[in-house]
Amino acid sequence: MKRVLIVLALLVAGAAVVWATIGGGLQGTVEERLENELVARGLPEPMAECMATRMAERLSVGQIRKLENLRPEEGEADIPLSVAGFLERVRRVDDPEVVEVAASSAAICAFSGT
């Protein structure tokens, strides 16, 4: 009986890992959180949705966590007034890959009509 429970627990754990990695289970959660954060930072919802999809695919969880620190500096508006203002804040995370992915995502999403 004990062996059966151990095997079942391992199967459930294995299935959860497969779902989270290969099945994209965690991708949706990261994407949603990123989209919500981009909207909260002043981006229009269609653009935030487009950018969140691209950024969630290309950035690590650690890099996405760096984006949580996009707070305004003294004298800045709480919400950036433009995409350029948003990208200026992204530069503060001091990670060239994050800046590159955010800028390319903003450009692609802006020109795609979203």
N, CA, C and O atoms as CSV, one atom per row, in Angstrom:
chain,resi,resn,atom,element,x,y,z
A,1,MET,N,N,0.828,-1.201,0.000
A,1,MET,CA,C,0.000,0.000,0.000
A,1,MET,C,C,0.866,1.255,0.000
A,1,MET,O,O,0.591,2.223,-0.709
A,2,LYS,N,N,1.916,1.213,0.813
A,2,LYS,CA,C,2.802,2.366,0.912
A,2,LYS,C,C,3.490,2.630,-0.427
A,2,LYS,O,O,3.654,3.783,-0.824
A,3,ARG,N,N,3.888,1.572,-1.119
A,3,ARG,CA,C,4.532,1.710,-2.425
A,3,ARG,C,C,3.583,2.297,-3.450
A,3,ARG,O,O,3.986,3.110,-4.282
A,4,VAL,N,N,2.353,1.897,-3.396
A,4,VAL,CA,C,1.349,2.413,-4.332
A,4,VAL,C,C,1.186,3.919,-4.137
A,4,VAL,O,O,1.103,4.665,-5.112
A,5,LEU,N,N,1.140,4.361,-2.900
A,5,LEU,CA,C,1.007,5.784,-2.611
A,5,LEU,C,C,2.232,6.568,-3.088
A,5,LEU,O,O,2.103,7.674,-3.613
A,6,ILE,N,N,3.412,5.990,-2.902
A,6,ILE,CA,C,4.641,6.648,-3.358
A,6,ILE,C,C,4.643,6.762,-4.879
A,6,ILE,O,O,4.989,7.812,-5.421
A,7,VAL,N,N,4.264,5.702,-5.562
A,7,VAL,CA,C,4.208,5.714,-7.031
A,7,VAL,C,C,3.180,6.738,-7.507
A,7,VAL,O,O,3.446,7.489,-8.446
A,8,LEU,N,N,2.027,6.776,-6.880
A,8,LEU,CA,C,1.001,7.756,-7.255
A,8,LEU,C,C,1.489,9.184,-7.030
A,8,LEU,O,O,1.251,10.063,-7.858
A,9,ALA,N,N,2.167,9.410,-5.915
A,9,ALA,CA,C,2.695,10.747,-5.635
A,9,ALA,C,C,3.728,11.146,-6.677
A,9,ALA,O,O,3.740,12.292,-7.125
A,10,LEU,N,N,4.591,10.221,-7.068
A,10,LEU,CA,C,5.589,10.512,-8.103
A,10,LEU,C,C,4.938,10.788,-9.451
A,10,LEU,O,O,5.375,11.677,-10.182
A,11,LEU,N,N,3.894,10.030,-9.785
A,11,LEU,CA,C,3.181,10.263,-11.041
A,11,LEU,C,C,2.509,11.641,-11.057
A,11,LEU,O,O,2.547,12.345,-12.066
A,12,VAL,N,N,1.906,12.010,-9.953
A,12,VAL,CA,C,1.264,13.330,-9.866
A,12,VAL,C,C,2.314,14.433,-9.975
A,12,VAL,O,O,2.109,15.419,-10.683
A,13,ALA,N,N,3.426,14.270,-9.282
A,13,ALA,CA,C,4.496,15.275,-9.347
A,13,ALA,C,C,5.053,15.371,-10.766
A,13,ALA,O,O,5.296,16.468,-11.267
A,14,GLY,N,N,5.253,14.232,-11.407
A,14,GLY,CA,C,5.749,14.228,-12.778
A,14,GLY,C,C,4.774,14.897,-13.733
A,14,GLY,O,O,5.177,15.667,-14.605
A,15,ALA,N,N,3.506,14.605,-13.570
A,15,ALA,CA,C,2.488,15.228,-14.419
A,15,ALA,C,C,2.455,16.744,-14.214
A,15,ALA,O,O,2.292,17.498,-15.173
A,16,ALA,N,N,2.608,17.181,-12.980
A,16,ALA,CA,C,2.624,18.622,-12.703
A,16,ALA,C,C,3.816,19.295,-13.361
A,16,ALA,O,O,3.688,20.395,-13.897
A,17,VAL,N,N,4.972,18.649,-13.326
A,17,VAL,CA,C,6.165,19.209,-13.962
A,17,VAL,C,C,5.968,19.292,-15.471
A,17,VAL,O,O,6.295,20.309,-16.084
A,18,VAL,N,N,5.441,18.243,-16.067
A,18,VAL,CA,C,5.193,18.247,-17.517
A,18,VAL,C,C,4.195,19.332,-17.881
A,18,VAL,O,O,4.399,20.058,-18.854
A,19,TRP,N,N,3.123,19.455,-17.117
A,19,TRP,CA,C,2.125,20.484,-17.384
A,19,TRP,C,C,2.729,21.883,-17.291
A,19,TRP,O,O,2.453,22.739,-18.131
A,20,ALA,N,N,3.549,22.113,-16.276
A,20,ALA,CA,C,4.111,23.442,-16.044
A,20,ALA,C,C,5.149,23.817,-17.089
A,20,ALA,O,O,5.254,24.986,-17.460
A,21,THR,N,N,5.909,22.856,-17.564
A,21,THR,CA,C,6.995,23.178,-18.489
A,21,THR,C,C,6.596,22.987,-19.938
A,21,THR,O,O,6.627,23.936,-20.722
A,22,ILE,N,N,6.230,21.796,-20.293
A,22,ILE,CA,C,5.918,21.498,-21.695
A,22,ILE,C,C,4.507,21.963,-22.053
A,22,ILE,O,O,4.284,22.503,-23.136
A,23,GLY,N,N,3.582,21.757,-21.167
A,23,GLY,CA,C,2.187,22.092,-21.443
A,23,GLY,C,C,1.873,23.571,-21.378
A,23,GLY,O,O,0.780,23.981,-21.767
A,24,GLY,N,N,2.798,24.382,-20.899
A,24,GLY,CA,C,2.573,25.823,-20.851
A,24,GLY,C,C,1.723,26.277,-19.686
A,24,GLY,O,O,1.213,27.398,-19.704
A,25,GLY,N,N,1.555,25.458,-18.690
A,25,GLY,CA,C,0.706,25.812,-17.558
A,25,GLY,C,C,1.149,27.061,-16.832
A,25,GLY,O,O,0.312,27.884,-16.462
A,26,LEU,N,N,2.444,27.225,-16.616
A,26,LEU,CA,C,2.939,28.413,-15.934
A,26,LEU,C,C,3.060,29.606,-16.868
A,26,LEU,O,O,3.019,30.750,-16.415
A,27,GLN,N,N,3.207,29.361,-18.156
A,27,GLN,CA,C,3.365,30.435,-19.136
A,27,GLN,C,C,2.178,31.394,-19.081
A,27,GLN,O,O,2.348,32.614,-19.101
A,28,GLY,N,N,0.968,30.821,-19.012
A,28,GLY,CA,C,-0.224,31.660,-18.963
A,28,GLY,C,C,-0.251,32.537,-17.726
A,28,GLY,O,O,-0.633,33.704,-17.808
A,29,THR,N,N,0.140,32.006,-16.597
A,29,THR,CA,C,0.143,32.764,-15.354
A,29,THR,C,C,1.148,33.905,-15.421
A,29,THR,O,O,0.836,35.031,-15.032
A,30,VAL,N,N,2.349,33.626,-15.909
A,30,VAL,CA,C,3.374,34.657,-16.041
A,30,VAL,C,C,2.898,35.727,-17.014
A,30,VAL,O,O,3.048,36.922,-16.759
A,31,GLU,N,N,2.328,35.293,-18.123
A,31,GLU,CA,C,1.822,36.225,-19.130
A,31,GLU,C,C,0.746,37.145,-18.548
A,31,GLU,O,O,0.772,38.356,-18.770
A,32,GLU,N,N,-0.191,36.568,-17.809
A,32,GLU,CA,C,-1.273,37.358,-17.218
A,32,GLU,C,C,-0.733,38.379,-16.224
A,32,GLU,O,O,-1.140,39.541,-16.238
A,33,ARG,N,N,0.173,37.951,-15.372
A,33,ARG,CA,C,0.747,38.875,-14.386
A,33,ARG,C,C,1.512,39.991,-15.073
A,33,ARG,O,O,1.417,41.153,-14.680
A,34,LEU,N,N,2.270,39.634,-16.099
A,34,LEU,CA,C,3.040,40.622,-16.837
A,34,LEU,C,C,2.112,41.608,-17.543
A,34,LEU,O,O,2.347,42.816,-17.522
A,35,GLU,N,N,1.067,41.090,-18.161
A,35,GLU,CA,C,0.097,41.965,-18.830
A,35,GLU,C,C,-0.550,42.922,-17.835
A,35,GLU,O,O,-0.662,44.117,-18.106
A,36,ASN,N,N,-0.973,42.406,-16.692
A,36,ASN,CA,C,-1.591,43.260,-15.671
A,36,ASN,C,C,-0.633,44.343,-15.195
A,36,ASN,O,O,-1.031,45.486,-14.974
A,37,GLU,N,N,0.632,43.970,-15.040
A,37,GLU,CA,C,1.633,44.937,-14.585
A,37,GLU,C,C,1.873,46.010,-15.647
A,37,GLU,O,O,2.025,47.185,-15.314
A,38,LEU,N,N,1.909,45.617,-16.919
A,38,LEU,CA,C,2.111,46.589,-17.995
A,38,LEU,C,C,0.932,47.552,-18.087
A,38,LEU,O,O,1.118,48.749,-18.308
A,39,VAL,N,N,-0.270,47.035,-17.920
A,39,VAL,CA,C,-1.459,47.905,-17.932
A,39,VAL,C,C,-1.408,48.860,-16.740
A,39,VAL,O,O,-1.722,50.042,-16.873
A,40,ALA,N,N,-1.013,48.345,-15.580
A,40,ALA,CA,C,-0.900,49.191,-14.386
A,40,ALA,C,C,0.148,50.282,-14.569
A,40,ALA,O,O,0.057,51.343,-13.953
A,41,ARG,N,N,1.134,50.026,-15.406
A,41,ARG,CA,C,2.199,51.002,-15.676
A,41,ARG,C,C,1.831,51.952,-16.813
A,41,ARG,O,O,2.649,52.776,-17.221
A,42,GLY,N,N,0.601,51.842,-17.328
A,42,GLY,CA,C,0.116,52.832,-18.270
A,42,GLY,C,C,0.018,52.425,-19.727
A,42,GLY,O,O,-0.374,53.239,-20.563
A,43,LEU,N,N,0.364,51.187,-20.053
A,43,LEU,CA,C,0.251,50.776,-21.451
A,43,LEU,C,C,-1.189,50.403,-21.769
A,43,LEU,O,O,-1.886,49.849,-20.919
A,44,PRO,N,N,-1.643,50.702,-22.985
A,44,PRO,CA,C,-3.000,50.287,-23.375
A,44,PRO,C,C,-3.110,48.757,-23.337
A,44,PRO,O,O,-2.135,48.055,-23.607
A,45,GLU,N,N,-4.274,48.258,-23.009
A,45,GLU,CA,C,-4.456,46.826,-22.824
A,45,GLU,C,C,-4.071,45.979,-24.043
A,45,GLU,O,O,-3.404,44.959,-23.866
A,46,PRO,N,N,-4.460,46.352,-25.280
A,46,PRO,CA,C,-4.047,45.519,-26.418
A,46,PRO,C,C,-2.529,45.455,-26.585
A,46,PRO,O,O,-1.980,44.404,-26.914
A,47,MET,N,N,-1.861,46.574,-26.359
A,47,MET,CA,C,-0.405,46.586,-26.486
A,47,MET,C,C,0.232,45.794,-25.350
A,47,MET,O,O,1.197,45.064,-25.573
A,48,ALA,N,N,-0.291,45.926,-24.144
A,48,ALA,CA,C,0.227,45.181,-22.996
A,48,ALA,C,C,0.066,43.683,-23.221
A,48,ALA,O,O,0.960,42.905,-22.886
A,49,GLU,N,N,-1.060,43.276,-23.782
A,49,GLU,CA,C,-1.294,41.853,-24.057
A,49,GLU,C,C,-0.286,41.325,-25.073
A,49,GLU,O,O,0.286,40.251,-24.886
A,50,CYS,N,N,-0.070,42.075,-26.140
A,50,CYS,CA,C,0.892,41.681,-27.169
A,50,CYS,C,C,2.305,41.601,-26.592
A,50,CYS,O,O,3.020,40.624,-26.816
A,51,MET,N,N,2.697,42.621,-25.858
A,51,MET,CA,C,4.046,42.656,-25.292
A,51,MET,C,C,4.245,41.559,-24.245
A,51,MET,O,O,5.308,40.940,-24.191
A,52,ALA,N,N,3.236,41.316,-23.419
A,52,ALA,CA,C,3.350,40.301,-22.375
A,52,ALA,C,C,3.574,38.922,-22.981
A,52,ALA,O,O,4.362,38.134,-22.458
A,53,THR,N,N,2.891,38.630,-24.069
A,53,THR,CA,C,3.068,37.339,-24.737
A,53,THR,C,C,4.508,37.176,-25.195
A,53,THR,O,O,5.131,36.145,-24.938
A,54,ARG,N,N,5.035,38.180,-25.866
A,54,ARG,CA,C,6.411,38.116,-26.376
A,54,ARG,C,C,7.428,38.075,-25.240
A,54,ARG,O,O,8.382,37.298,-25.282
A,55,MET,N,N,7.224,38.907,-24.233
A,55,MET,CA,C,8.190,38.994,-23.141
A,55,MET,C,C,8.197,37.714,-22.296
A,55,MET,O,O,9.261,37.275,-21.859
A,56,ALA,N,N,7.025,37.112,-22.060
A,56,ALA,CA,C,6.954,35.883,-21.270
A,56,ALA,C,C,7.671,34.737,-21.975
A,56,ALA,O,O,8.223,33.852,-21.321
A,57,GLU,N,N,7.666,34.751,-23.300
A,57,GLU,CA,C,8.349,33.704,-24.069
A,57,GLU,C,C,9.866,33.891,-24.061
A,57,GLU,O,O,10.606,32.909,-24.130
A,58,ARG,N,N,10.336,35.127,-23.980
A,58,ARG,CA,C,11.746,35.424,-24.197
A,58,ARG,C,C,12.562,35.731,-22.946
A,58,ARG,O,O,13.791,35.670,-22.980
A,59,LEU,N,N,11.895,36.057,-21.849
A,59,LEU,CA,C,12.616,36.429,-20.629
A,59,LEU,C,C,12.468,35.362,-19.557
A,59,LEU,O,O,11.465,34.650,-19.499
A,60,SER,N,N,13.476,35.266,-18.720
A,60,SER,CA,C,13.412,34.335,-17.591
A,60,SER,C,C,12.528,34.941,-16.499
A,60,SER,O,O,12.211,36.130,-16.525
A,61,VAL,N,N,12.144,34.112,-15.556
A,61,VAL,CA,C,11.336,34.586,-14.434
A,61,VAL,C,C,12.102,35.658,-13.657
A,61,VAL,O,O,11.515,36.648,-13.222
A,62,GLY,N,N,13.407,35.463,-13.484
A,62,GLY,CA,C,14.237,36.456,-12.788
A,62,GLY,C,C,14.236,37.798,-13.500
A,62,GLY,O,O,14.164,38.849,-12.864
A,63,GLN,N,N,14.316,37.754,-14.819
A,63,GLN,CA,C,14.297,39.009,-15.581
A,63,GLN,C,C,12.936,39.680,-15.492
A,63,GLN,O,O,12.849,40.904,-15.404
A,64,ILE,N,N,11.886,38.891,-15.514
A,64,ILE,CA,C,10.535,39.464,-15.399
A,64,ILE,C,C,10.348,40.078,-14.011
A,64,ILE,O,O,9.688,41.108,-13.871
A,65,ARG,N,N,10.917,39.460,-13.005
A,65,ARG,CA,C,10.830,40.021,-11.649
A,65,ARG,C,C,11.527,41.375,-11.560
A,65,ARG,O,O,11.101,42.243,-10.797
A,66,LYS,N,N,12.591,41.560,-12.333
A,66,LYS,CA,C,13.270,42.858,-12.360
A,66,LYS,C,C,12.314,43.960,-12.820
A,66,LYS,O,O,12.425,45.108,-12.390
A,67,LEU,N,N,11.386,43.603,-13.689
A,67,LEU,CA,C,10.440,44.596,-14.202
A,67,LEU,C,C,9.463,45.075,-13.136
A,67,LEU,O,O,8.805,46.101,-13.310
A,68,GLU,N,N,9.368,44.346,-12.048
A,68,GLU,CA,C,8.493,44.777,-10.954
A,68,GLU,C,C,9.018,46.052,-10.291
A,68,GLU,O,O,8.293,46.706,-9.540
A,69,ASN,N,N,10.255,46.399,-10.564
A,69,ASN,CA,C,10.872,47.571,-9.940
A,69,ASN,C,C,10.788,48.814,-10.822
A,69,ASN,O,O,11.640,49.696,-10.719
A,70,LEU,N,N,9.800,48.896,-11.666
A,70,LEU,CA,C,9.668,50.039,-12.566
A,70,LEU,C,C,8.911,51.183,-11.887
A,70,LEU,O,O,7.961,51.729,-12.448
A,71,ARG,N,N,9.323,51.523,-10.732
A,71,ARG,CA,C,8.693,52.609,-9.973
A,71,ARG,C,C,9.154,53.958,-10.517
A,71,ARG,O,O,10.271,54.081,-11.021
A,72,PRO,N,N,8.302,54.958,-10.416
A,72,PRO,CA,C,8.726,56.288,-10.876
A,72,PRO,C,C,9.781,56.887,-9.949
A,72,PRO,O,O,9.757,56.676,-8.736
A,73,GLU,N,N,10.690,57.627,-10.535
A,73,GLU,CA,C,11.672,58.356,-9.739
A,73,GLU,C,C,11.069,59.693,-9.350
A,73,GLU,O,O,10.021,60.088,-9.861
A,74,GLU,N,N,11.734,60.378,-8.452
A,74,GLU,CA,C,11.234,61.671,-7.973
A,74,GLU,C,C,11.026,62.617,-9.153
A,74,GLU,O,O,11.906,62.772,-10.000
A,75,GLY,N,N,9.867,63.240,-9.198
A,75,GLY,CA,C,9.551,64.190,-10.253
A,75,GLY,C,C,8.900,63.576,-11.479
A,75,GLY,O,O,8.482,64.302,-12.381
A,76,GLU,N,N,8.802,62.232,-11.532
A,76,GLU,CA,C,8.167,61.558,-12.666
A,76,GLU,C,C,6.700,61.288,-12.366
A,76,GLU,O,O,6.292,61.167,-11.211
A,77,ALA,N,N,5.926,61.198,-13.429
A,77,ALA,CA,C,4.528,60.812,-13.277
A,77,ALA,C,C,4.462,59.366,-12.809
A,77,ALA,O,O,5.358,58.575,-13.104
A,78,ASP,N,N,3.404,59.014,-12.078
A,78,ASP,CA,C,3.245,57.640,-11.607
A,78,ASP,C,C,3.193,56.659,-12.779
A,78,ASP,O,O,3.741,55.559,-12.711
A,79,ILE,N,N,2.531,57.074,-13.842
A,79,ILE,CA,C,2.404,56.255,-15.038
A,79,ILE,C,C,3.126,56.964,-16.172
A,79,ILE,O,O,2.883,58.147,-16.409
A,80,PRO,N,N,4.017,56.261,-16.884
A,80,PRO,CA,C,4.705,56.907,-18.011
A,80,PRO,C,C,3.691,57.426,-19.026
A,80,PRO,O,O,2.666,56.791,-19.276
A,81,LEU,N,N,3.986,58.575,-19.599
A,81,LEU,CA,C,3.049,59.202,-20.520
A,81,LEU,C,C,3.212,58.709,-21.955
A,81,LEU,O,O,2.428,59.081,-22.829
A,82,SER,N,N,4.214,57.883,-22.206
A,82,SER,CA,C,4.446,57.360,-23.543
A,82,SER,C,C,5.186,56.032,-23.460
A,82,SER,O,O,5.695,55.653,-22.405
A,83,VAL,N,N,5.235,55.337,-24.582
A,83,VAL,CA,C,6.004,54.093,-24.636
A,83,VAL,C,C,7.479,54.405,-24.417
A,83,VAL,O,O,8.190,53.628,-23.780
A,84,ALA,N,N,7.943,55.544,-24.944
A,84,ALA,CA,C,9.341,55.941,-24.737
A,84,ALA,C,C,9.630,56.129,-23.244
A,84,ALA,O,O,10.695,55.740,-22.766
A,85,GLY,N,N,8.694,56.718,-22.513
A,85,GLY,CA,C,8.850,56.878,-21.073
A,85,GLY,C,C,8.876,55.540,-20.359
A,85,GLY,O,O,9.629,55.351,-19.404
A,86,PHE,N,N,8.051,54.614,-20.825
A,86,PHE,CA,C,8.043,53.267,-20.262
A,86,PHE,C,C,9.397,52.595,-20.501
A,86,PHE,O,O,9.964,51.993,-19.588
A,87,LEU,N,N,9.912,52.698,-21.726
A,87,LEU,CA,C,11.193,52.066,-22.052
A,87,LEU,C,C,12.344,52.701,-21.278
A,87,LEU,O,O,13.321,52.029,-20.947
A,88,GLU,N,N,12.227,53.991,-20.991
A,88,GLU,CA,C,13.256,54.651,-20.179
A,88,GLU,C,C,13.311,54.016,-18.786
A,88,GLU,O,O,14.390,53.830,-18.223
A,89,ARG,N,N,12.158,53.692,-18.247
A,89,ARG,CA,C,12.123,53.028,-16.935
A,89,ARG,C,C,12.672,51.608,-17.036
A,89,ARG,O,O,13.333,51.129,-16.115
A,90,VAL,N,N,12.400,50.939,-18.148
A,90,VAL,CA,C,12.914,49.576,-18.333
A,90,VAL,C,C,14.439,49.583,-18.330
A,90,VAL,O,O,15.061,48.646,-17.830
A,91,ARG,N,N,15.043,50.624,-18.880
A,91,ARG,CA,C,16.513,50.708,-18.896
A,91,ARG,C,C,17.103,50.686,-17.490
A,91,ARG,O,O,18.257,50.297,-17.308
A,92,ARG,N,N,16.332,51.093,-16.511
A,92,ARG,CA,C,16.811,51.143,-15.123
A,92,ARG,C,C,17.025,49.766,-14.512
A,92,ARG,O,O,17.707,49.651,-13.494
A,93,VAL,N,N,16.467,48.732,-15.096
A,93,VAL,CA,C,16.670,47.399,-14.523
A,93,VAL,C,C,18.079,46.899,-14.802
A,93,VAL,O,O,18.499,45.884,-14.247
A,94,ASP,N,N,18.804,47.598,-15.652
A,94,ASP,CA,C,20.218,47.332,-15.931
A,94,ASP,C,C,20.447,45.901,-16.423
A,94,ASP,O,O,21.349,45.203,-15.960
A,95,ASP,N,N,19.611,45.488,-17.367
A,95,ASP,CA,C,19.757,44.175,-17.996
A,95,ASP,C,C,19.526,44.390,-19.489
A,95,ASP,O,O,18.390,44.593,-19.919
A,96,PRO,N,N,20.605,44.344,-20.285
A,96,PRO,CA,C,20.488,44.623,-21.717
A,96,PRO,C,C,19.473,43.735,-22.435
A,96,PRO,O,O,18.796,44.196,-23.353
A,97,GLU,N,N,19.358,42.483,-22.037
A,97,GLU,CA,C,18.406,41.591,-22.699
A,97,GLU,C,C,16.968,42.016,-22.414
A,97,GLU,O,O,16.120,41.967,-23.304
A,98,VAL,N,N,16.691,42.428,-21.187
A,98,VAL,CA,C,15.349,42.899,-20.834
A,98,VAL,C,C,15.007,44.136,-21.656
A,98,VAL,O,O,13.898,44.250,-22.178
A,99,VAL,N,N,15.953,45.061,-21.773
A,99,VAL,CA,C,15.734,46.283,-22.560
A,99,VAL,C,C,15.485,45.926,-24.020
A,99,VAL,O,O,14.568,46.460,-24.644
A,100,GLU,N,N,16.299,45.027,-24.562
A,100,GLU,CA,C,16.157,44.632,-25.965
A,100,GLU,C,C,14.798,43.982,-26.233
A,100,GLU,O,O,14.122,44.322,-27.203
A,101,VAL,N,N,14.409,43.052,-25.372
A,101,VAL,CA,C,13.136,42.357,-25.557
A,101,VAL,C,C,11.966,43.321,-25.380
A,101,VAL,O,O,11.007,43.267,-26.149
A,102,ALA,N,N,12.028,44.201,-24.384
A,102,ALA,CA,C,10.947,45.159,-24.161
A,102,ALA,C,C,10.838,46.134,-25.342
A,102,ALA,O,O,9.736,46.423,-25.810
A,103,ALA,N,N,11.975,46.634,-25.817
A,103,ALA,CA,C,11.944,47.581,-26.933
A,103,ALA,C,C,11.464,46.931,-28.219
A,103,ALA,O,O,10.643,47.504,-28.935
A,104,SER,N,N,11.972,45.733,-28.522
A,104,SER,CA,C,11.535,45.055,-29.749
A,104,SER,C,C,10.069,44.668,-29.658
A,104,SER,O,O,9.345,44.739,-30.651
A,105,SER,N,N,9.626,44.259,-28.475
A,105,SER,CA,C,8.213,43.911,-28.294
A,105,SER,C,C,7.330,45.148,-28.473
A,105,SER,O,O,6.279,45.084,-29.110
A,106,ALA,N,N,7.767,46.271,-27.905
A,106,ALA,CA,C,6.988,47.510,-28.049
A,106,ALA,C,C,6.895,47.908,-29.523
A,106,ALA,O,O,5.827,48.296,-29.996
A,107,ALA,N,N,8.009,47.813,-30.247
A,107,ALA,CA,C,8.018,48.193,-31.661
A,107,ALA,C,C,7.131,47.263,-32.481
A,107,ALA,O,O,6.308,47.724,-33.273
A,108,ILE,N,N,7.293,45.979,-32.296
A,108,ILE,CA,C,6.512,45.006,-33.067
A,108,ILE,C,C,5.026,45.143,-32.753
A,108,ILE,O,O,4.191,45.119,-33.656
A,109,CYS,N,N,4.704,45.286,-31.481
A,109,CYS,CA,C,3.295,45.388,-31.092
A,109,CYS,C,C,2.680,46.711,-31.550
A,109,CYS,O,O,1.495,46.759,-31.881
A,110,ALA,N,N,3.465,47.772,-31.570
A,110,ALA,CA,C,2.950,49.069,-32.026
A,110,ALA,C,C,2.678,49.039,-33.526
A,110,ALA,O,O,1.670,49.570,-33.991
A,111,PHE,N,N,3.576,48.418,-34.274
A,111,PHE,CA,C,3.427,48.392,-35.732
A,111,PHE,C,C,2.460,47.319,-36.207
A,111,PHE,O,O,2.009,47.359,-37.352
A,112,SER,N,N,2.136,46.361,-35.348
A,112,SER,CA,C,1.208,45.306,-35.761
A,112,SER,C,C,-0.246,45.759,-35.598
A,112,SER,O,O,-1.174,45.045,-35.977
A,113,GLY,N,N,-0.426,46.933,-35.040
A,113,GLY,CA,C,-1.773,47.482,-34.914
A,113,GLY,C,C,-2.478,47.085,-33.626
A,113,GLY,O,O,-3.684,47.295,-33.498
A,114,THR,N,N,-1.760,46.522,-32.681
A,114,THR,CA,C,-2.404,46.151,-31.426
A,114,THR,C,C,-2.274,47.265,-30.427
A,114,THR,O,O,-2.755,47.144,-29.300
